[in-house]
Amino acid sequence: FNVLVNEQYTGDHLTGKTEIQGISIRLRGKEVAAFLASDGRFYDREGNSLEQAFNRYPIDKQFRRITSPFNPYRKHPVTGRISPHNG
């Protein structure tokens, strides 16, 4: 894989402002690439938006929660005992 990064320097000192300009990776013999445009979004080589591909939650909303909510009166699913679920 390759990553093209733009780093900001003041003299010889790195300021910490870093921005990914492009990425490419070879998967199963095929190259996949993404490039940052001036609008702040990523596009492929043909200019197609990759916004959906880089979705923060790439799964359906119904599957986002992978744990039970915190509850002081949570009933244990196996023992049936009531005890708090603090995290």
PyMOL Python script that loads the backbone (N, CA, C, O; Angstrom):
from pymol import cmd

cmd.read_pdbstr("""\
ATOM      1  N   PHE A   1       0.841  -1.178   0.000  1.00  0.00           N
ATOM      2  CA  PHE A   1       0.000   0.000   0.000  1.00  0.00           C
ATOM      3  C   PHE A   1       0.878   1.230   0.000  1.00  0.00           C
ATOM      4  O   PHE A   1       2.048   1.166   0.376  1.00  0.00           O
ATOM      5  N   ASN A   2       0.315   2.357  -0.423  1.00  0.00           N
ATOM      6  CA  ASN A   2       1.014   3.640  -0.448  1.00  0.00           C
ATOM      7  C   ASN A   2       0.105   4.698   0.153  1.00  0.00           C
ATOM      8  O   ASN A   2      -1.113   4.666  -0.022  1.00  0.00           O
ATOM      9  N   VAL A   3       0.716   5.633   0.863  1.00  0.00           N
ATOM     10  CA  VAL A   3      -0.016   6.758   1.438  1.00  0.00           C
ATOM     11  C   VAL A   3       0.741   8.031   1.088  1.00  0.00           C
ATOM     12  O   VAL A   3       1.940   8.132   1.347  1.00  0.00           O
ATOM     13  N   LEU A   4       0.055   8.992   0.506  1.00  0.00           N
ATOM     14  CA  LEU A   4       0.636  10.286   0.188  1.00  0.00           C
ATOM     15  C   LEU A   4       0.185  11.271   1.263  1.00  0.00           C
ATOM     16  O   LEU A   4      -1.007  11.539   1.412  1.00  0.00           O
ATOM     17  N   VAL A   5       1.154  11.808   2.012  1.00  0.00           N
ATOM     18  CA  VAL A   5       0.851  12.658   3.160  1.00  0.00           C
ATOM     19  C   VAL A   5       1.467  14.031   2.949  1.00  0.00           C
ATOM     20  O   VAL A   5       2.596  14.145   2.472  1.00  0.00           O
ATOM     21  N   ASN A   6       0.727  15.068   3.302  1.00  0.00           N
ATOM     22  CA  ASN A   6       1.221  16.437   3.276  1.00  0.00           C
ATOM     23  C   ASN A   6       1.475  16.854   4.719  1.00  0.00           C
ATOM     24  O   ASN A   6       0.547  16.913   5.526  1.00  0.00           O
ATOM     25  N   GLU A   7       2.732  17.142   5.043  1.00  0.00           N
ATOM     26  CA  GLU A   7       3.094  17.552   6.403  1.00  0.00           C
ATOM     27  C   GLU A   7       3.559  19.000   6.379  1.00  0.00           C
ATOM     28  O   GLU A   7       4.264  19.417   5.460  1.00  0.00           O
ATOM     29  N   GLN A   8       3.165  19.763   7.387  1.00  0.00           N
ATOM     30  CA  GLN A   8       3.537  21.169   7.463  1.00  0.00           C
ATOM     31  C   GLN A   8       4.740  21.328   8.390  1.00  0.00           C
ATOM     32  O   GLN A   8       4.755  20.797   9.501  1.00  0.00           O
ATOM     33  N   TYR A   9       5.754  22.070   7.918  1.00  0.00           N
ATOM     34  CA  TYR A   9       6.961  22.328   8.697  1.00  0.00           C
ATOM     35  C   TYR A   9       7.157  23.824   8.864  1.00  0.00           C
ATOM     36  O   TYR A   9       6.778  24.612   7.998  1.00  0.00           O
ATOM     37  N   THR A  10       7.752  24.208   9.985  1.00  0.00           N
ATOM     38  CA  THR A  10       8.246  25.554  10.196  1.00  0.00           C
ATOM     39  C   THR A  10       9.749  25.402  10.373  1.00  0.00           C
ATOM     40  O   THR A  10      10.223  24.982  11.429  1.00  0.00           O
ATOM     41  N   GLY A  11      10.484  25.745   9.339  1.00  0.00           N
ATOM     42  CA  GLY A  11      11.916  25.457   9.352  1.00  0.00           C
ATOM     43  C   GLY A  11      12.113  23.952   9.317  1.00  0.00           C
ATOM     44  O   GLY A  11      11.642  23.282   8.398  1.00  0.00           O
ATOM     45  N   ASP A  12      12.812  23.413  10.322  1.00  0.00           N
ATOM     46  CA  ASP A  12      13.019  21.965  10.426  1.00  0.00           C
ATOM     47  C   ASP A  12      12.044  21.314  11.390  1.00  0.00           C
ATOM     48  O   ASP A  12      12.125  20.108  11.624  1.00  0.00           O
ATOM     49  N   HIS A  13      11.128  22.081  11.952  1.00  0.00           N
ATOM     50  CA  HIS A  13      10.214  21.572  12.980  1.00  0.00           C
ATOM     51  C   HIS A  13       8.855  21.211  12.366  1.00  0.00           C
ATOM     52  O   HIS A  13       8.221  22.032  11.704  1.00  0.00           O
ATOM     53  N   LEU A  14       8.424  19.970  12.599  1.00  0.00           N
ATOM     54  CA  LEU A  14       7.106  19.523  12.146  1.00  0.00           C
ATOM     55  C   LEU A  14       6.043  20.146  13.046  1.00  0.00           C
ATOM     56  O   LEU A  14       6.098  19.995  14.266  1.00  0.00           O
ATOM     57  N   THR A  15       5.070  20.851  12.449  1.00  0.00           N
ATOM     58  CA  THR A  15       4.056  21.554  13.245  1.00  0.00           C
ATOM     59  C   THR A  15       2.966  20.629  13.765  1.00  0.00           C
ATOM     60  O   THR A  15       2.253  20.984  14.704  1.00  0.00           O
ATOM     61  N   GLY A  16       2.826  19.457  13.173  1.00  0.00           N
ATOM     62  CA  GLY A  16       1.770  18.541  13.591  1.00  0.00           C
ATOM     63  C   GLY A  16       0.560  18.584  12.681  1.00  0.00           C
ATOM     64  O   GLY A  16      -0.334  17.745  12.793  1.00  0.00           O
ATOM     65  N   LYS A  17       0.525  19.562  11.774  1.00  0.00           N
ATOM     66  CA  LYS A  17      -0.581  19.620  10.815  1.00  0.00           C
ATOM     67  C   LYS A  17      -0.253  18.673   9.664  1.00  0.00           C
ATOM     68  O   LYS A  17       0.606  18.964   8.831  1.00  0.00           O
ATOM     69  N   THR A  18      -0.941  17.550   9.630  1.00  0.00           N
ATOM     70  CA  THR A  18      -0.702  16.513   8.630  1.00  0.00           C
ATOM     71  C   THR A  18      -2.025  16.164   7.962  1.00  0.00           C
ATOM     72  O   THR A  18      -3.060  16.070   8.622  1.00  0.00           O
ATOM     73  N   GLU A  19      -1.982  15.973   6.652  1.00  0.00           N
ATOM     74  CA  GLU A  19      -3.202  15.665   5.910  1.00  0.00           C
ATOM     75  C   GLU A  19      -2.912  14.562   4.894  1.00  0.00           C
ATOM     76  O   GLU A  19      -1.936  14.644   4.149  1.00  0.00           O
ATOM     77  N   ILE A  20      -3.749  13.543   4.865  1.00  0.00           N
ATOM     78  CA  ILE A  20      -3.614  12.479   3.870  1.00  0.00           C
ATOM     79  C   ILE A  20      -4.160  13.001   2.547  1.00  0.00           C
ATOM     80  O   ILE A  20      -5.317  13.411   2.459  1.00  0.00           O
ATOM     81  N   GLN A  21      -3.313  12.981   1.519  1.00  0.00           N
ATOM     82  CA  GLN A  21      -3.697  13.466   0.192  1.00  0.00           C
ATOM     83  C   GLN A  21      -4.172  12.343  -0.722  1.00  0.00           C
ATOM     84  O   GLN A  21      -4.992  12.563  -1.613  1.00  0.00           O
ATOM     85  N   GLY A  22      -3.652  11.139  -0.495  1.00  0.00           N
ATOM     86  CA  GLY A  22      -4.047  10.020  -1.342  1.00  0.00           C
ATOM     87  C   GLY A  22      -3.605   8.698  -0.750  1.00  0.00           C
ATOM     88  O   GLY A  22      -2.661   8.638   0.038  1.00  0.00           O
ATOM     89  N   ILE A  23      -4.294   7.646  -1.137  1.00  0.00           N
ATOM     90  CA  ILE A  23      -3.934   6.297  -0.702  1.00  0.00           C
ATOM     91  C   ILE A  23      -4.125   5.345  -1.873  1.00  0.00           C
ATOM     92  O   ILE A  23      -4.962   5.569  -2.746  1.00  0.00           O
ATOM     93  N   SER A  24      -3.333   4.281  -1.874  1.00  0.00           N
ATOM     94  CA  SER A  24      -3.542   3.218  -2.855  1.00  0.00           C
ATOM     95  C   SER A  24      -3.163   1.896  -2.213  1.00  0.00           C
ATOM     96  O   SER A  24      -2.243   1.821  -1.398  1.00  0.00           O
ATOM     97  N   ILE A  25      -3.882   0.864  -2.591  1.00  0.00           N
ATOM     98  CA  ILE A  25      -3.638  -0.469  -2.063  1.00  0.00           C
ATOM     99  C   ILE A  25      -3.940  -1.477  -3.164  1.00  0.00           C
ATOM    100  O   ILE A  25      -4.857  -1.291  -3.965  1.00  0.00           O
ATOM    101  N   ARG A  26      -3.159  -2.535  -3.187  1.00  0.00           N
ATOM    102  CA  ARG A  26      -3.372  -3.596  -4.175  1.00  0.00           C
ATOM    103  C   ARG A  26      -4.071  -4.755  -3.484  1.00  0.00           C
ATOM    104  O   ARG A  26      -3.543  -5.345  -2.542  1.00  0.00           O
ATOM    105  N   LEU A  27      -5.272  -5.073  -3.968  1.00  0.00           N
ATOM    106  CA  LEU A  27      -6.079  -6.157  -3.424  1.00  0.00           C
ATOM    107  C   LEU A  27      -6.394  -7.157  -4.522  1.00  0.00           C
ATOM    108  O   LEU A  27      -7.007  -6.807  -5.531  1.00  0.00           O
ATOM    109  N   ARG A  28      -5.975  -8.402  -4.325  1.00  0.00           N
ATOM    110  CA  ARG A  28      -6.250  -9.473  -5.302  1.00  0.00           C
ATOM    111  C   ARG A  28      -5.830  -9.078  -6.715  1.00  0.00           C
ATOM    112  O   ARG A  28      -6.537  -9.348  -7.686  1.00  0.00           O
ATOM    113  N   GLY A  29      -4.675  -8.438  -6.810  1.00  0.00           N
ATOM    114  CA  GLY A  29      -4.144  -8.054  -8.110  1.00  0.00           C
ATOM    115  C   GLY A  29      -4.739  -6.796  -8.703  1.00  0.00           C
ATOM    116  O   GLY A  29      -4.370  -6.412  -9.812  1.00  0.00           O
ATOM    117  N   LYS A  30      -5.648  -6.144  -8.002  1.00  0.00           N
ATOM    118  CA  LYS A  30      -6.291  -4.925  -8.498  1.00  0.00           C
ATOM    119  C   LYS A  30      -5.935  -3.765  -7.573  1.00  0.00           C
ATOM    120  O   LYS A  30      -5.998  -3.895  -6.351  1.00  0.00           O
ATOM    121  N   GLU A  31      -5.562  -2.631  -8.164  1.00  0.00           N
ATOM    122  CA  GLU A  31      -5.226  -1.464  -7.359  1.00  0.00           C
ATOM    123  C   GLU A  31      -6.478  -0.636  -7.070  1.00  0.00           C
ATOM    124  O   GLU A  31      -7.282  -0.366  -7.962  1.00  0.00           O
ATOM    125  N   VAL A  32      -6.623  -0.246  -5.821  1.00  0.00           N
ATOM    126  CA  VAL A  32      -7.705   0.634  -5.396  1.00  0.00           C
ATOM    127  C   VAL A  32      -7.044   1.902  -4.876  1.00  0.00           C
ATOM    128  O   VAL A  32      -6.134   1.833  -4.050  1.00  0.00           O
ATOM    129  N   ALA A  33      -7.491   3.060  -5.352  1.00  0.00           N
ATOM    130  CA  ALA A  33      -6.867   4.320  -4.968  1.00  0.00           C
ATOM    131  C   ALA A  33      -7.931   5.357  -4.620  1.00  0.00           C
ATOM    132  O   ALA A  33      -9.057   5.313  -5.115  1.00  0.00           O
ATOM    133  N   ALA A  34      -7.541   6.285  -3.760  1.00  0.00           N
ATOM    134  CA  ALA A  34      -8.419   7.390  -3.367  1.00  0.00           C
ATOM    135  C   ALA A  34      -7.575   8.648  -3.240  1.00  0.00           C
ATOM    136  O   ALA A  34      -6.446   8.598  -2.751  1.00  0.00           O
ATOM    137  N   PHE A  35      -8.120   9.773  -3.679  1.00  0.00           N
ATOM    138  CA  PHE A  35      -7.398  11.034  -3.663  1.00  0.00           C
ATOM    139  C   PHE A  35      -8.269  12.124  -3.052  1.00  0.00           C
ATOM    140  O   PHE A  35      -9.470  12.190  -3.313  1.00  0.00           O
ATOM    141  N   LEU A  36      -7.658  12.976  -2.239  1.00  0.00           N
ATOM    142  CA  LEU A  36      -8.364  14.082  -1.601  1.00  0.00           C
ATOM    143  C   LEU A  36      -8.489  15.237  -2.584  1.00  0.00           C
ATOM    144  O   LEU A  36      -7.493  15.674  -3.161  1.00  0.00           O
ATOM    145  N   ALA A  37      -9.693  15.727  -2.776  1.00  0.00           N
ATOM    146  CA  ALA A  37      -9.946  16.861  -3.665  1.00  0.00           C
ATOM    147  C   ALA A  37     -10.029  18.147  -2.849  1.00  0.00           C
ATOM    148  O   ALA A  37     -10.035  18.112  -1.618  1.00  0.00           O
ATOM    149  N   SER A  38     -10.091  19.270  -3.538  1.00  0.00           N
ATOM    150  CA  SER A  38     -10.139  20.572  -2.865  1.00  0.00           C
ATOM    151  C   SER A  38     -11.410  20.763  -2.047  1.00  0.00           C
ATOM    152  O   SER A  38     -11.454  21.628  -1.173  1.00  0.00           O
ATOM    153  N   ASP A  39     -12.457  19.961  -2.318  1.00  0.00           N
ATOM    154  CA  ASP A  39     -13.695  20.063  -1.544  1.00  0.00           C
ATOM    155  C   ASP A  39     -13.636  19.266  -0.241  1.00  0.00           C
ATOM    156  O   ASP A  39     -14.610  19.244   0.512  1.00  0.00           O
ATOM    157  N   GLY A  40     -12.496  18.608   0.035  1.00  0.00           N
ATOM    158  CA  GLY A  40     -12.334  17.861   1.280  1.00  0.00           C
ATOM    159  C   GLY A  40     -12.850  16.437   1.223  1.00  0.00           C
ATOM    160  O   GLY A  40     -12.867  15.750   2.244  1.00  0.00           O
ATOM    161  N   ARG A  41     -13.273  15.975   0.049  1.00  0.00           N
ATOM    162  CA  ARG A  41     -13.794  14.613  -0.113  1.00  0.00           C
ATOM    163  C   ARG A  41     -12.811  13.769  -0.918  1.00  0.00           C
ATOM    164  O   ARG A  41     -11.976  14.292  -1.656  1.00  0.00           O
ATOM    165  N   PHE A  42     -12.930  12.439  -0.757  1.00  0.00           N
ATOM    166  CA  PHE A  42     -12.064  11.524  -1.485  1.00  0.00           C
ATOM    167  C   PHE A  42     -12.762  11.009  -2.738  1.00  0.00           C
ATOM    168  O   PHE A  42     -13.964  10.743  -2.737  1.00  0.00           O
ATOM    169  N   TYR A  43     -11.962  10.871  -3.832  1.00  0.00           N
ATOM    170  CA  TYR A  43     -12.458  10.393  -5.115  1.00  0.00           C
ATOM    171  C   TYR A  43     -11.514   9.333  -5.663  1.00  0.00           C
ATOM    172  O   TYR A  43     -10.331   9.316  -5.324  1.00  0.00           O
ATOM    173  N   ASP A  44     -12.038   8.443  -6.515  1.00  0.00           N
ATOM    174  CA  ASP A  44     -11.185   7.444  -7.159  1.00  0.00           C
ATOM    175  C   ASP A  44     -10.561   8.048  -8.418  1.00  0.00           C
ATOM    176  O   ASP A  44     -10.751   9.230  -8.705  1.00  0.00           O
ATOM    177  N   ARG A  45      -9.819   7.236  -9.165  1.00  0.00           N
ATOM    178  CA  ARG A  45      -9.117   7.726 -10.363  1.00  0.00           C
ATOM    179  C   ARG A  45     -10.070   8.255 -11.437  1.00  0.00           C
ATOM    180  O   ARG A  45      -9.693   9.118 -12.230  1.00  0.00           O
ATOM    181  N   GLU A  46     -11.288   7.748 -11.465  1.00  0.00           N
ATOM    182  CA  GLU A  46     -12.272   8.189 -12.458  1.00  0.00           C
ATOM    183  C   GLU A  46     -13.069   9.401 -11.988  1.00  0.00           C
ATOM    184  O   GLU A  46     -13.903   9.915 -12.734  1.00  0.00           O
ATOM    185  N   GLY A  47     -12.830   9.861 -10.775  1.00  0.00           N
ATOM    186  CA  GLY A  47     -13.542  11.019 -10.250  1.00  0.00           C
ATOM    187  C   GLY A  47     -14.827  10.688  -9.528  1.00  0.00           C
ATOM    188  O   GLY A  47     -15.607  11.586  -9.212  1.00  0.00           O
ATOM    189  N   ASN A  48     -15.067   9.407  -9.260  1.00  0.00           N
ATOM    190  CA  ASN A  48     -16.269   9.006  -8.526  1.00  0.00           C
ATOM    191  C   ASN A  48     -16.057   9.215  -7.032  1.00  0.00           C
ATOM    192  O   ASN A  48     -14.997   8.887  -6.499  1.00  0.00           O
ATOM    193  N   SER A  49     -17.051   9.751  -6.368  1.00  0.00           N
ATOM    194  CA  SER A  49     -16.963  10.003  -4.934  1.00  0.00           C
ATOM    195  C   SER A  49     -16.860   8.694  -4.161  1.00  0.00           C
ATOM    196  O   SER A  49     -17.526   7.712  -4.489  1.00  0.00           O
ATOM    197  N   LEU A  50     -16.023   8.692  -3.136  1.00  0.00           N
ATOM    198  CA  LEU A  50     -15.863   7.525  -2.273  1.00  0.00           C
ATOM    199  C   LEU A  50     -16.472   7.774  -0.903  1.00  0.00           C
ATOM    200  O   LEU A  50     -16.148   7.078   0.059  1.00  0.00           O
ATOM    201  N   GLU A  51     -17.345   8.754  -0.811  1.00  0.00           N
ATOM    202  CA  GLU A  51     -17.949   9.105   0.472  1.00  0.00           C
ATOM    203  C   GLU A  51     -18.668   7.917   1.095  1.00  0.00           C
ATOM    204  O   GLU A  51     -18.548   7.698   2.300  1.00  0.00           O
ATOM    205  N   GLN A  52     -19.402   7.155   0.318  1.00  0.00           N
ATOM    206  CA  GLN A  52     -20.112   5.991   0.842  1.00  0.00           C
ATOM    207  C   GLN A  52     -19.125   4.920   1.294  1.00  0.00           C
ATOM    208  O   GLN A  52     -19.370   4.236   2.287  1.00  0.00           O
ATOM    209  N   ALA A  53     -18.010   4.765   0.576  1.00  0.00           N
ATOM    210  CA  ALA A  53     -17.022   3.743   0.920  1.00  0.00           C
ATOM    211  C   ALA A  53     -16.330   4.051   2.241  1.00  0.00           C
ATOM    212  O   ALA A  53     -15.913   3.132   2.945  1.00  0.00           O
ATOM    213  N   PHE A  54     -16.203   5.327   2.588  1.00  0.00           N
ATOM    214  CA  PHE A  54     -15.541   5.722   3.824  1.00  0.00           C
ATOM    215  C   PHE A  54     -16.542   6.146   4.889  1.00  0.00           C
ATOM    216  O   PHE A  54     -16.239   7.000   5.722  1.00  0.00           O
ATOM    217  N   ASN A  55     -17.702   5.570   4.867  1.00  0.00           N
ATOM    218  CA  ASN A  55     -18.746   5.880   5.834  1.00  0.00           C
ATOM    219  C   ASN A  55     -18.264   5.584   7.251  1.00  0.00           C
ATOM    220  O   ASN A  55     -17.640   4.549   7.484  1.00  0.00           O
ATOM    221  N   ARG A  56     -18.540   6.465   8.186  1.00  0.00           N
ATOM    222  CA  ARG A  56     -18.115   6.253   9.566  1.00  0.00           C
ATOM    223  C   ARG A  56     -18.729   4.988  10.155  1.00  0.00           C
ATOM    224  O   ARG A  56     -18.065   4.267  10.900  1.00  0.00           O
ATOM    225  N   TYR A  57     -19.974   4.716   9.831  1.00  0.00           N
ATOM    226  CA  TYR A  57     -20.658   3.503  10.279  1.00  0.00           C
ATOM    227  C   TYR A  57     -21.010   2.671   9.045  1.00  0.00           C
ATOM    228  O   TYR A  57     -22.109   2.813   8.509  1.00  0.00           O
ATOM    229  N   PRO A  58     -20.103   1.809   8.583  1.00  0.00           N
ATOM    230  CA  PRO A  58     -20.355   1.080   7.337  1.00  0.00           C
ATOM    231  C   PRO A  58     -21.310  -0.098   7.479  1.00  0.00           C
ATOM    232  O   PRO A  58     -21.337  -0.978   6.619  1.00  0.00           O
ATOM    233  N   ILE A  59     -22.093  -0.124   8.551  1.00  0.00           N
ATOM    234  CA  ILE A  59     -23.078  -1.186   8.753  1.00  0.00           C
ATOM    235  C   ILE A  59     -24.440  -0.557   8.997  1.00  0.00           C
ATOM    236  O   ILE A  59     -24.534   0.633   9.300  1.00  0.00           O
ATOM    237  N   ASP A  60     -25.488  -1.346   8.868  1.00  0.00           N
ATOM    238  CA  ASP A  60     -26.840  -0.850   9.093  1.00  0.00           C
ATOM    239  C   ASP A  60     -27.001  -0.339  10.517  1.00  0.00           C
ATOM    240  O   ASP A  60     -26.362  -0.840  11.443  1.00  0.00           O
ATOM    241  N   LYS A  61     -27.851   0.651  10.683  1.00  0.00           N
ATOM    242  CA  LYS A  61     -28.072   1.271  11.981  1.00  0.00           C
ATOM    243  C   LYS A  61     -28.503   0.258  13.040  1.00  0.00           C
ATOM    244  O   LYS A  61     -28.135   0.390  14.207  1.00  0.00           O
ATOM    245  N   GLN A  62     -29.275  -0.746  12.644  1.00  0.00           N
ATOM    246  CA  GLN A  62     -29.776  -1.723  13.610  1.00  0.00           C
ATOM    247  C   GLN A  62     -28.660  -2.576  14.209  1.00  0.00           C
ATOM    248  O   GLN A  62     -28.869  -3.199  15.251  1.00  0.00           O
ATOM    249  N   PHE A  63     -27.481  -2.626  13.585  1.00  0.00           N
ATOM    250  CA  PHE A  63     -26.386  -3.452  14.080  1.00  0.00           C
ATOM    251  C   PHE A  63     -25.265  -2.643  14.734  1.00  0.00           C
ATOM    252  O   PHE A  63     -24.235  -3.222  15.077  1.00  0.00           O
ATOM    253  N   ARG A  64     -25.420  -1.349  14.919  1.00  0.00           N
ATOM    254  CA  ARG A  64     -24.342  -0.510  15.458  1.00  0.00           C
ATOM    255  C   ARG A  64     -24.031  -0.786  16.920  1.00  0.00           C
ATOM    256  O   ARG A  64     -22.867  -0.736  17.315  1.00  0.00           O
ATOM    257  N   ARG A  65     -25.027  -1.074  17.725  1.00  0.00           N
ATOM    258  CA  ARG A  65     -24.778  -1.336  19.144  1.00  0.00           C
ATOM    259  C   ARG A  65     -24.344  -2.780  19.298  1.00  0.00           C
ATOM    260  O   ARG A  65     -25.060  -3.699  18.901  1.00  0.00           O
ATOM    261  N   ILE A  66     -23.147  -2.983  19.886  1.00  0.00           N
ATOM    262  CA  ILE A  66     -22.639  -4.341  20.051  1.00  0.00           C
ATOM    263  C   ILE A  66     -22.617  -4.764  21.515  1.00  0.00           C
ATOM    264  O   ILE A  66     -22.113  -5.837  21.846  1.00  0.00           O
ATOM    265  N   THR A  67     -23.155  -3.934  22.381  1.00  0.00           N
ATOM    266  CA  THR A  67     -23.226  -4.268  23.796  1.00  0.00           C
ATOM    267  C   THR A  67     -24.552  -3.776  24.346  1.00  0.00           C
ATOM    268  O   THR A  67     -25.220  -2.954  23.718  1.00  0.00           O
ATOM    269  N   SER A  68     -24.932  -4.263  25.492  1.00  0.00           N
ATOM    270  CA  SER A  68     -26.175  -3.801  26.099  1.00  0.00           C
ATOM    271  C   SER A  68     -25.949  -2.433  26.736  1.00  0.00           C
ATOM    272  O   SER A  68     -24.822  -2.118  27.118  1.00  0.00           O
ATOM    273  N   PRO A  69     -26.992  -1.614  26.858  1.00  0.00           N
ATOM    274  CA  PRO A  69     -26.827  -0.299  27.471  1.00  0.00           C
ATOM    275  C   PRO A  69     -26.518  -0.423  28.962  1.00  0.00           C
ATOM    276  O   PRO A  69     -26.877  -1.412  29.600  1.00  0.00           O
ATOM    277  N   PHE A  70     -25.846   0.594  29.508  1.00  0.00           N
ATOM    278  CA  PHE A  70     -25.531   0.601  30.939  1.00  0.00           C
ATOM    279  C   PHE A  70     -26.821   0.743  31.732  1.00  0.00           C
ATOM    280  O   PHE A  70     -27.653   1.596  31.425  1.00  0.00           O
ATOM    281  N   ASN A  71     -26.986  -0.096  32.753  1.00  0.00           N
ATOM    282  CA  ASN A  71     -28.227  -0.143  33.497  1.00  0.00           C
ATOM    283  C   ASN A  71     -27.939  -0.673  34.901  1.00  0.00           C
ATOM    284  O   ASN A  71     -27.372  -1.758  35.034  1.00  0.00           O
ATOM    285  N   PRO A  72     -28.315   0.066  35.961  1.00  0.00           N
ATOM    286  CA  PRO A  72     -28.040  -0.407  37.322  1.00  0.00           C
ATOM    287  C   PRO A  72     -28.879  -1.622  37.727  1.00  0.00           C
ATOM    288  O   PRO A  72     -28.573  -2.284  38.719  1.00  0.00           O
ATOM    289  N   TYR A  73     -29.931  -1.916  36.967  1.00  0.00           N
ATOM    290  CA  TYR A  73     -30.805  -3.047  37.304  1.00  0.00           C
ATOM    291  C   TYR A  73     -30.804  -4.094  36.185  1.00  0.00           C
ATOM    292  O   TYR A  73     -31.830  -4.711  35.898  1.00  0.00           O
ATOM    293  N   ARG A  74     -29.648  -4.283  35.565  1.00  0.00           N
ATOM    294  CA  ARG A  74     -29.538  -5.215  34.444  1.00  0.00           C
ATOM    295  C   ARG A  74     -29.672  -6.657  34.915  1.00  0.00           C
ATOM    296  O   ARG A  74     -29.051  -7.062  35.898  1.00  0.00           O
ATOM    297  N   LYS A  75     -30.479  -7.415  34.210  1.00  0.00           N
ATOM    298  CA  LYS A  75     -30.651  -8.833  34.507  1.00  0.00           C
ATOM    299  C   LYS A  75     -29.640  -9.624  33.677  1.00  0.00           C
ATOM    300  O   LYS A  75     -29.630  -9.523  32.450  1.00  0.00           O
ATOM    301  N   HIS A  76     -28.796 -10.404  34.335  1.00  0.00           N
ATOM    302  CA  HIS A  76     -27.789 -11.194  33.641  1.00  0.00           C
ATOM    303  C   HIS A  76     -28.483 -12.201  32.722  1.00  0.00           C
ATOM    304  O   HIS A  76     -29.403 -12.891  33.160  1.00  0.00           O
ATOM    305  N   PRO A  77     -28.061 -12.298  31.455  1.00  0.00           N
ATOM    306  CA  PRO A  77     -28.773 -13.157  30.501  1.00  0.00           C
ATOM    307  C   PRO A  77     -28.667 -14.655  30.799  1.00  0.00           C
ATOM    308  O   PRO A  77     -29.518 -15.423  30.351  1.00  0.00           O
ATOM    309  N   VAL A  78     -27.647 -15.087  31.541  1.00  0.00           N
ATOM    310  CA  VAL A  78     -27.480 -16.517  31.823  1.00  0.00           C
ATOM    311  C   VAL A  78     -27.967 -16.875  33.219  1.00  0.00           C
ATOM    312  O   VAL A  78     -28.767 -17.795  33.391  1.00  0.00           O
ATOM    313  N   THR A  79     -27.474 -16.132  34.228  1.00  0.00           N
ATOM    314  CA  THR A  79     -27.813 -16.472  35.614  1.00  0.00           C
ATOM    315  C   THR A  79     -29.156 -15.921  36.052  1.00  0.00           C
ATOM    316  O   THR A  79     -29.773 -16.450  36.977  1.00  0.00           O
ATOM    317  N   GLY A  80     -29.621 -14.851  35.391  1.00  0.00           N
ATOM    318  CA  GLY A  80     -30.881 -14.238  35.776  1.00  0.00           C
ATOM    319  C   GLY A  80     -30.749 -13.315  36.973  1.00  0.00           C
ATOM    320  O   GLY A  80     -31.728 -12.698  37.391  1.00  0.00           O
ATOM    321  N   ARG A  81     -29.536 -13.213  37.535  1.00  0.00           N
ATOM    322  CA  ARG A  81     -29.283 -12.359  38.694  1.00  0.00           C
ATOM    323  C   ARG A  81     -29.272 -10.890  38.274  1.00  0.00           C
ATOM    324  O   ARG A  81     -28.755 -10.553  37.210  1.00  0.00           O
ATOM    325  N   ILE A  82     -29.837 -10.021  39.100  1.00  0.00           N
ATOM    326  CA  ILE A  82     -29.839  -8.592  38.803  1.00  0.00           C
ATOM    327  C   ILE A  82     -28.588  -7.977  39.406  1.00  0.00           C
ATOM    328  O   ILE A  82     -28.360  -8.049  40.614  1.00  0.00           O
ATOM    329  N   SER A  83     -27.774  -7.366  38.535  1.00  0.00           N
ATOM    330  CA  SER A  83     -26.557  -6.679  38.969  1.00  0.00           C
ATOM    331  C   SER A  83     -26.276  -5.553  37.982  1.00  0.00           C
ATOM    332  O   SER A  83     -26.644  -5.655  36.811  1.00  0.00           O
ATOM    333  N   PRO A  84     -25.627  -4.475  38.436  1.00  0.00           N
ATOM    334  CA  PRO A  84     -25.395  -3.337  37.541  1.00  0.00           C
ATOM    335  C   PRO A  84     -24.442  -3.688  36.404  1.00  0.00           C
ATOM    336  O   PRO A  84     -23.528  -4.498  36.555  1.00  0.00           O
ATOM    337  N   HIS A  85     -24.685  -3.059  35.277  1.00  0.00           N
ATOM    338  CA  HIS A  85     -23.784  -3.172  34.129  1.00  0.00           C
ATOM    339  C   HIS A  85     -23.113  -1.819  34.005  1.00  0.00           C
ATOM    340  O   HIS A  85     -23.708  -0.872  33.492  1.00  0.00           O
ATOM    341  N   ASN A  86     -21.862  -1.721  34.476  1.00  0.00           N
ATOM    342  CA  ASN A  86     -21.162  -0.443  34.536  1.00  0.00           C
ATOM    343  C   ASN A  86     -20.180  -0.224  33.398  1.00  0.00           C
ATOM    344  O   ASN A  86     -19.522   0.816  33.354  1.00  0.00           O
ATOM    345  N   GLY A  87     -20.066  -1.139  32.511  1.00  0.00           N
ATOM    346  CA  GLY A  87     -19.153  -0.909  31.396  1.00  0.00           C
ATOM    347  C   GLY A  87     -18.259  -2.025  31.081  1.00  0.00           C
ATOM    348  O   GLY A  87     -17.451  -1.928  30.157  1.00  0.00           O
TER     349      GLY A  87
END
""", "prot")
cmd.dss("prot")
cmd.show_as("cartoon", "prot")
cmd.util.cbc("prot")
cmd.orient("prot")
